[in-house]
Amino acid sequence: MAKLHLTGKELRAIGYPEGPVISVAMNVMEKQYKHRRKEEALTALKNILAEPAMFIEDETLSPIAKLLLPKEKTAGDEIALLNNGVHFNVFGAEYIEESALQQMHAAAKLPVSIAGALMPDAHSGYGLPIGGVLATENSVIPYGVGVDIGCRMCLSVFDINPKELTNREAYFTRELNEATLFGAGKEFSKTSYDEVLDSPVFNEIPFVKGLQSKAEKQLGSSGSGNHFVEFGIVEIPHKDEALGLEAGVYLGLLSHSGSRGLGANIANHFTKMAKEKRKLPKEAVNLSWFDLNEEEGIQYWMAMNLAGDYASANHHVIHTKIAKQLGRQPLAMVENHHNFAWKERYEGKEVIVHRKGATPAGKDVLGIIPGSMTAPGFIVKGLGEAAAINSASHGAGRRMSRTAAIKSITQNALKEELQKQGVKLIGGGLDEAPFAYKNIYDVMNAQQNLVQTVGLFYPKIVKMDGAPHKGKNKLQPEKGDTYVEGE
């Protein structure tokens, strides 16, 4: 019989935490169980993980058990993670990288976790993976929400023949260029107004008060990374009562952006506070939380909701400007957050549901799941699937990092793909090329039990930032994702 060989991946798959325990467990089992079947070794390791105290006196297995026992906590010590995390369902596991799964395993072991889910577009981020959904008990995790608080989609559907996008391409291109600003830190010289700027939260939290002027100057801007504003073709195959549109083909305006510098500064400020208040092991260091009964938790909740309202106002300013230029009011508007936390009911109790890069998909709730600059976006209606905590993906999800995309994708390849799909790109870099993303059809097929498709949006004139990617920065962007500088 061949000698036993275990891998760290196999141990992590059965719930072993990152750290010395993995190498110790591999070493012990490969010596003491070297002539046994792998299944026996893994079963033994599962038993130790489930009840480490039962193996403390075991002459062979005690080195593993000792490392799994939670340390007694004294003031200032790390908070120990649970040995066995709460269950979380994974949708489209074949499309999800292991690092995102490991981040979700760490989140599931937080003492405040109730339930979780991982969406098919998931990839690793800071703290909770992008595409991660986590329900907690009376607590909120700033990095469970993300840096770009309230990042969202907004679609306006107009009763205009979409052939106009070809016939009057220069006109629609001009409207996109004039309606908003792209780029990290960009501000308007002539500002717009929305009642969100008068929110009392600005006066109730001193730190947030210091962000009010910047928020005013950035209102109606779109940021950088994968943020966009684009015209395209909306196809509605049949009338759906939730959407309220007759079957047909329409002109659509779709935007994706969030709370700009306001949200990014709130996220980083409160994450720092949370980390100082609750120290966690290395694998969960970015998942520090606030209790919603404590002052910091109350302040973060207020600031997060302000940033969410501000993100919504950003989109409405853009859509109102363009609707005015088009001389039409939209027949319908569909919008949703995907970096936020909500108070919801789960299995009969109130929980805080974090959706970091995940779309709310409660029963009959409408949302938008975009593909890429050339792939279609899906107008969806939630099916209220409890196994996904009423959630769905927020897009196709990246399959390669920004750096990898820039190194491996050529300008010619991008140009050919744009021409093939009949898309005009204004700005936009190789880091956002369609090849950097997963296949949106694969992602949608993996979540057929979570949402129903009620319409499609095909991009035709796409406006993005297009600034060169400069890597990490002082505001800690999500790994390989949306944010550059203030996003």
N, C-alpha and C positions, 0 to 999 in steps of 0.2 A: 504493500500500500504506500502511495506517495505521501511524503511528509506534509503536514498541515501548513498552509500558507494563508494568512489573512491580510487584508488591506485596510487602511484607514477609511477608505470610502465605504467598505462593508460595515465597519463599526459605526460610522456616522449614520448610515442608513437605518440601523436599528435603534438609534437614539443617543449614542454616546456623544458627549459634548467635546468640543475642541479643547485640547490641552494635554497635559502629560498622561492622563489616564489612557489615551488611545495607544500610545507607544508602549506603555506598561502592559496593557491588556494583550496587545499583539505578542509581546515578548513572552509573557507568562503562558498564554495559550499555545503558542508554537513550541514551547519547551515541554509543557506538562500534558498537552493534548496532541502531541506531534503525530501519533499513529491513530488518531480518531478521525471520524468523518467531520467535515466542515460544519454540517448541520448540528452535530452534537456540540461543537465548540460555540457556535452562535447561540444555541439554546441556553447553554450555560451562562454566556455573557448577558443574555436578556434577563435571566433570573437574577444575576448579580445586580444589574441595573435597576430592576424592579424593587428588590429588597436588599440593599447593600449591607444593612445591619446584620442580616442572617449569615453573612459570610465573613464577618470580622475575625472569628476564631478559626476559620478554615486555613489550614497550613499552606495550601496551594494558592487559594484564590483571594486571601486577605489583602495582598498588595493592591488589587483592583478595587476591592470593596472600600478600602480606606480612602481612596481618592474620590469615590463617588458619594461618600457621606457628606452632607452639608456642614459647613463650618459653623460653629457657634458664633452668633453675631454680637459684637460689642459696638459701642458708639464709634462711628467713623469707618467701620469695616465694610467690605463689599457685601452687597445683598446676594445671597446664593440663589441660583436658578433652581427650579424644580428638577428632580431627577427625570421624571416623566412629564413631558409637555402635554398640553391639551391637544386633542385631535384636530387636524386640519385637512380638508379635502384639497386635492390637486387636480386641476382641469388642464388637459393637454400636456401631461407630464413629459411626453416625448419631445416637446419644444422648449423645455425649461432647463437652463443650465444648473449644475449641481450647487454652485455658490449661492444661487437664489434659494434653493431648497434648504441649504444649511442656515441661511439667515432666517428663514421661516421657522426652522426647528428651534433656533435660539429664542425667537419671539414667543413661540408656543410654550416655553419654559418660564416665562415671566410669572411671578406670583399673582399678578393681576389679570392674567389672560383667561378668557372664558372659552373662546373658539376662534378658528382661523380658516382661511381659504387662500389658495394661490391660483391666480388667473393664467390662462394659456399664453399671455404676452409677457409673462414675468421675466425679469432679469435682475441682477444684483444692484443694490443701491447703498445708501447709508442707513443703517438701522434696519427698518422693515424693508424687504425687497420691493422694488417697483413692480406693481401687479399683486402686492400682498394686501390681504384684508385681515384685520385683527379686531375681535370684540374683546373689550376689557371691562372690568368691574369698577365703575365710578372713578376712572382715571384716564388721563390723556397723555399720549406720547408725542412730543413735538416732532421727532423724526419718524414717527409713525404716520404723520400727516405729510411731511416733506418740506422742502425749502420753499417751493413755489406754492404757497398756500392758496387753495381755491382755484388752481389751474383748471381750466374748463373749456368746453366746446360750446359754440353757439352757431346755429344755422338759421338763416332767414331764407324763406322760399317766396319767390316773386312770380307773378303771372306775366312773365316775359318770355318770349320765344328764345330758347337757348342758342339758336342759330345766330343770334345777335353777337354772341361771344366771338364768333369767327368774322362776321360781317363788320363789326365795329371793335375789333380787338384793341386798337390804339386807345379808344375811348375808355374801355373797361380797365385797361392797364393804367391809364392816367388816374382813374378813380382810386385804384388800390394804392398807388404811390402817394396820393394826396390825403388819403383818409387816416393814415396812421404812421407811426414811427417805429422802425425796427432797430435793435442794437442795445447791448448792455449799457445801462446808465443813460440812455438817450432821454431827453426832456424836451417838451414843447416850449417855445418862447411865448406863444399865445395859448393860454390854457382853456380847457373846457370846464363846465360845471356839472356836478351831480350832487344830490343831497347827501351822498355818502361822505362827502368832505366835511359835512356839518355834524357828523356822528359824535355824540357825547363821549365816546370811548377815547377820542383824542385828548380830551381834557381830564379823563379819569385815570389814565396811566401815563406818568411822566415820560417814560421811554418812548411810548407811541406818539406822544405829543411832538417829540423831536422829529418825527417822520412825516408830519402833516404837510409841510411845504413841498417836500420831494414828491409826495403822493399827488399833490395838486398838479405839479409840473409833468408828471408821467401819466396822468389820467387819459385814457384813450390810446396809449402806446402798446406795442406788442412784444417787446423784448427780443430775445435771441434763441439759440438752440433750435428746437423743433417747433417753435411757434410760427404760425402762418396766418395769413388772411388770403382767401382765394375765391374766385368765381368758378362755378362748375355747373354741371347738368344734374338735375334731380329727377329721378325716375320713381314714380309711385305706381306699382303694379296693380293695386286695387285699393279701394277706400278702406281705411281703418278708422274706427270711431275715435280712438285716442288721439290720432294725428289730425283727423278732420279734413284731409285733402282728398279731392276726387282723383281717381286714377288718371295719370297723364305725365307729361314731361314738362319740367319747369326750369327756370334759372335759379340757382342757389348761390348764396354768399355764406361761406363757412370760415370761422375763425377759431384759433387755438392759442390761448395765452392765459396768464394768471395775474398775480397781484404785484408783479414787478418788485422794485426795491422795498416797498412797504412789507410785503410778505416775507421776503428773504431776510430782512433785518429782524423781523419778529421771530422767525424760525431760529435763527442763530443765537439771538439774545436769550430766548427762553430755553433752548437746548443746553446752552452753557449753564444756566441756572439749574436745570433738571439734573445734569451730570454732577454738579457740586452737591446737590441735595441727596441724590441716590446713586451711589457708586455700584456699578455692575461689572461682572467678569468681562474679559477682553472680547469674547465672541458676541456680547450683547451691549457693549459700551455705549452705543448710540441709541439705546432703547430706554433710557431713563425717563421716568414718568412723573406727573404731578397727580396728586389726589385732588378731585374736584371740590373737596371741602376746604382745602388749604388756600391761602391767599394767592400763591403763585399759580395754582391751578385755575382759580377763578379769573385771574388776570389773563393767563394765556388763552382761556376759552373765549373771553371777550375780544382779545386781540385777533384770534384766529377767525372769529365770525366777522369782525370788521374787515380783515383781509379778504375773506370770501365775498363779502358785499362789494368790496372795491374791485375785485376781479370781474364780478358780474357787470359792474358799472363800466369797466374798461371796454368790454364787448359791446355794451349797449351804445356807448358813445360812437364807436366805429360803425356799427350797423345803422344808427340813426343818421350819421353823416352821409353814408352811401345811399341809404333809402331816399334821402332828400334829393341827392343828385340824380337818382334814377326817376324821381317823380312818382314813386310808388310806395305804398305801405305793404309790408310782407303779408302774404296770405296766412302764413304760419311761422312760428319761431320755436325751435327746439334747442334746449341748452341743458348742460349738466356740469357739476363739479367732478373732478376726479383726484384731488389731493385735499382731503378734508376729513373731519371726524363728526359723526352725527350721534345724537341720542336716539336709540331705537329699541324695539322690543325683540328679544331673542329667547325662545323657549320660556316665555311667560315672565321674563324679568327685564328691567331696563339695563341696557349695556351701552358702552361707547364703541361705535363701529368706526375704525380707521380704514379708509380706502386710499391707499397710496398708489396712485396710478391704477385705479379701478373705478368702474362706472356703477353708480347706483342702479339696481335692476329689480326693484320691488315690483309687485304685481301691477302691470299696465303703466309703469313709469317709463317715459320716453327718454332716449339718450342718443348720442352720436359716438360711433366707434370708427375713427379714421384709419386709413391704410397707410399710404405714403404720398409723396408728391405726384405719383402717377397711378397708384392703386386706389380703388374706390373706397369711400367711407360708407358705413352702414347706419341707417336710421333704424333704431331698434326699440322694441317695447319689452320691458322686463317681465319675466315669468314668475318672479317671486320665489326663487329656489332657495330653500333654507340651507341646503348643503353648501351653497356658495355665499351664505349670509347676505342674500339679496344683492348680489354683485355680478359684474361681468368685466371683461378686459377694457382697457381704456384706449387701445389701439392695436397695431400689429405687434409692437414690441421690437426692440433692437435685437439683431442676431450677431452684430459685431460692434465693438466700441467705436467711438469717434476716431480715435487714433488709428485703429485697424482699418477703418473705412478709408481714411485719407491715404494710407499707405498702399491699399490694395485696389482702389477704384480709380479709374482714369477719367479725365474730362471727356474724352471721346466716347467712352462707354455711357456716361451720363447723358451726353448730348444725343446719342443714338436712341437711348431709351425714351427720352423726352419726345423726340420726333416720332418714334414708333407709337406712342400713346397720345400724340397730339396735344402735348402740354407745353405751355409757354411758362418759363421760370424766370422770375425777377429776383435776383439774389439767390440765396441757397447755395450751400457748399457741398463738397464731396462727402462730408460727414453726415449729410442728410439724404444722400442718394438712395433711391429705392432698394438697391442691393444690400444696404445696411440693415434692412428690416426683414422680419419674418414674413412669410406669405400670409396675407390677411385672410385668405380663404381657409387655410389650415386652422388659423386661430378661431375663425367664426364656426367652423365645423366642430371644433373642440368644445364649444359652449352653446350648442343647440338647445340644451335643456335649461339654459340661463336666460336667453333672450330670443325674441322673434323678430326677424327682419321685416320692416314695413316699407322700406324705401332704400334707394342707393344714391350716393353723391359721387359724380365723376369729376375730379379736378381738371380744369382747363387753363386757367390763368392763375399762377401761384406766386405769391409774394412772401419772401422770407428775408432773414437778416443777411446771410451770405458773408458775414465777417469771418476772417480766418480763425480757425480753432487754435486757441492758445493754451489749452490744457487747464489744469486746476488753478484756482484763484482763491483769494482771501475769503470768499463767501461759501466755500465748499460746495461745488456742484455735485449733483447726483452722478455716480459713476456711470459714464457712458450715456447720460441722458440729457435732460432738458436744459439744464441751467448753465449759463455762462455769466460770470460776475453776478449781477443782482437778480438773476432769474431763479 
